[in-house]
Amino acid sequence: MPICIECRHPVKTLWTSYSGAGDKSSGHNIRLTVCRKCGRFCDKYVEHDFVVLFIDMVLIKPQVYRHLLHNTLMRDNDCFDPSIIRLGVLLLLFDVYLTWARLEKQTLPHIAPGQSNLGELAQQPIVYQYFFFLILCSASTLAFHVSIRFLTSSRFSPLAPLGILPRYPRPNSVSTALLVSSSTKLFPILMIIWEYDVPAAARSLGWAVVANNVEALRILLDCKYYTACLLAFAGAAARWAVGRVVLATAGLADVDSMSDSSVTADGKALWALLVYAKQWAGRLAVG
């Protein structure tokens, strides 16, 4: 059931379609529904295009997440929307390329100049290397989603007995929220136009992705910020651990331990965010 993106009040419909709605010359195709509770339009994003949605997602506006998660992408049977599957594949492919590029450019103290950080892997055919990074990113991303889905939707989750978070019975909606909020990872497409420092960009993207993940989880689950941060931290920890296992299995245990690759960027950014929030809260308490 759709909701008002301003006050979260359930509504029957988001707009009313009039006769001649398919005639562009009429000028009035639909009329947005006004919420009876708050008096504002239930969902103004119905008339906005994807560019506006993406900008507001970057700005972390709660209304755009309510529009996407509750009024657009959520299905009654908790199935994935086809557009979400395409977005997930696109994010994975971007993650493969960026992880590969960052690991190759990483500087390690025991690696002589001119030698590759990837060791024997660099001597393998390019297709073999690509499939390795595809497995690395797929496994770490799967760990990220599975860990958060377990904590939010599993009957064995420790959060429900502790009274931290009630069980959410729609695990695919949780993954949808994580994928939508991770769309800021597509920013490196600008590398086609501009060259910039990749490690610095990874840190910035880590902050942006973590902040969007936390906001999306908070809105979908209707929970406190500390609960959403806990879920994001658990997902980042699982992502990092699985990534380390895959790298160690390939004989690359030292690689990525000092970098800001996608395997660790989310965890580092989340930890920095929590430290900053604690310092900021302490200053408010003193003041």
N, C-alpha and C positions, 0 to 999 in steps of 0.2 A: 504494500500500500504506500503510495507516495506521501511525502511530508512537506510541510512548509520549511524551506531552507533557512528561514530567519528565526523561527521559534520552535521548530521541530514538531509542530502540531499536525497530526494525520489529516489528510484531505482526500476527497474522493477523486478529484481530477485537477490537473494543473492548468488546463486551458479549456476554452469552449470554441469549437470550430463552427463557423457560420457558412451559410450557403454561398457558393462561389469561392470557396477557400482555395481552389486550384487556379483561380483567375488572378494573376498578378496585378492586372489593371484595376481590380476592385480596391486595393490598398488596405483592406482590413480582412485578413485571412483568419486570424485567431484572436481571441481575447484572453489574456492571462487571468487566472483566478486570484481573487484577493482573499487573503487569509482572514477568517472571522475572528481569530484570536489576537493577532498583532496588527491587522489592518494593512499589511504590505503584500506585495505580490508573492504568491506561494513559491514561484520558481522563475526568477527573471532570466536565468540562463537558458531557458527554452528558446529564446529568440537570439541568443548569442552564438557566434561561431567558435570553432576550436581554438583559434588564436587567442581570443579573450579568455577562454577556459584555461589554456596553458599558462597565460600570464598570471591569472589569479591563483593558479596552483603554485606557481613559483613564489608568489606573495603569501602563500599559506593562508588563504581565506577559508574559513570553515564552511561558508555557504557553497563554494564550488565543490567541496568534497561531499557535502550532503546531496547536491544535485547529481553527482556522478555515482555515488555509492548507493543512495536510496531511490533516486528517481529515474536513473538511466540504465545502470549496469546490473542492478540486482534482479535476480530471477526468482520466481516463486518456488521452483524446485531446486534452487541453489546450484544451478549449472553455470558454467563459465560462458560469458558472452563471447562470440567469435572475435570481436575486436580486442578483447583482453588476451586471448590466445596469441593473436598477431603481435600485440604489444610485448608479451612475454618473450616471444622468439626474437623480436628486434632488440630488446634489452640484453638478452643473452649474447647475441652476436656482437653488440657493442662492447659488452663486458669482456668477451674473448679478445677482441682487438686491443682494447686499452690495457688489459692485464699483460698480454704478450709484449706490448710496447714498453710498458713500465718496467717489467722484469729485465728486459734486454738493456734498458738504459740505466738500471740501478748500478751504483758503484759499491763494490765490495773490497775490503782491505786486502784479501788474499788473492784477488784476481789481478793478474798482470795486465797492463795496457794492451789493447788489441785482442785480448781473449774474451770469449763470450761468457756471460754469467750462467748460461744454460748448460754448460759442460757438454757431456756426450749428447744431450738432446739436440744441441745446435748442429751436430753432425748428421742428424737424421734428415730424411726428406721433408720438404716443407709441409706436405700433407700430413705426415706423422706428427709434426710439431703442432699443427693446427688442431688435430684431434685430441692431442694431449691437453691443450688449453681449453678446448671445448669440454672435455671431461672435468677438468679442474673447476671451471666456472659453473658447469651444470651441477656438480656435486655440492659445491659451496652454496649455490643459490637454493638448491633443494633442501639443504640442511637449515638454511635461514627460514624457509617457509614451513617446513615440517615442525621445527621447534616451536614456532609461534602458534601454529595450528594446534599442536598438542596442548600448549598451555591455555589456549582459549576455548577449545572445542572438545577435547578428550574427556571421557568420564574419569580418567585416571589423573587428570591435572591436579596438582597440589594447590592451585590458587583458589578453587571453589571451596574446599574444606576449610581453608584458612580465612575465608571471607574477603579475599582480596578482589576476586573477579568472578561473577556468576558464569556458569558454563554458557557459551555462545554456540547454538546448534547449527551454525552455517559456516563450516570451515572454508568452503570455496569463496565465500564473500570476504573472509579474512585475507586470502591470497589475492583476491581482486583489489582490495584496499592497498596491499603492499605493492602490487604491480603498478597501480595508478600513481601512488605517491613516489615511486621510484623513477617516474618518467623524466625527472630532471637529469638522469644519467645520459639523456640524449643530447645534452649540451655540447659534448665533445665533437658533435658533427661540425662545429665551427672550425675544427682543425683543418677542414677542407679549404677554408678561406684564410684563416689566420694561424700562424704558428705561435705557440705559447708554451710556457714552462709546464710540462706535464705533471710533475710532482705537486706543484702549487695548485694546479687545477684539480688534482685528485683530492687534496685536502679540502678545497672549497666545495667540490661535489659531495664529499663525505659529510660535511656539515649540512648541506642542502638536503641530501637524501635522508639523513637521520631525522632532521626536523620534520620533513614531510611524512616520513613513516610514523613518527610519534603522533602527529596531528591526525593522520588518517585512522590510526588505531583508536585514538581517543574518541573521534567522532563516530566511528562505526560501532564500537563497543559501549559508548556512552560511559566511559570510565574516567578516573582521575588521571592527571598528567603523570604522576609518579608510577601509576600502573602501566600506562603506555610506554614510559621510559624503561620500566622493568622488562616488558615484553621485547622491546627493540634491543635492549642490551643482551637478553638471552639469545635472540636470533643472531645478533652480530657475533656473540661468542661461539655459537654453533658453526656459523659460517667460517670464522677464523680457524677453529679447530679442524674442521674437515679439510679446509684448504691446506693447512700445515701437514695433515696426514698424506694428502695426495702429493704434495711437493716432496715430502720425505721419502715416500715410496719410489719416486722417480730419481732419488739421489740428489735432490735440490733442497736439502734441509736448511742450508744457510741462506738461500735465496728468499727474499721477501721479508726477512726478519728485521730489516732496517728500512724498508721502503714504505710507501703510502699506496700500495696497490689496492685494488678493489677487495682483496681478501681481508685486509686489515683496516682499510680506511674508515669503514662504518663503525667498527669498534673503537678506534682511536677518537673519531669525531664525537661519538656518543659519550665517551669517558670525559673528554674535554668539556662537552656541554653540561654534564652533570656537575663537574667541578666548578664551572663558572656559575651555574645556578645556585650551588651551595654558598659560594662566596657572595653572590648578589643577595641571597636571602639573609646572610649574616650581617651584611651592611644595613639592610632594612631594619633588622632587629635592633642593631645598635643605634640607628637613627631614631 
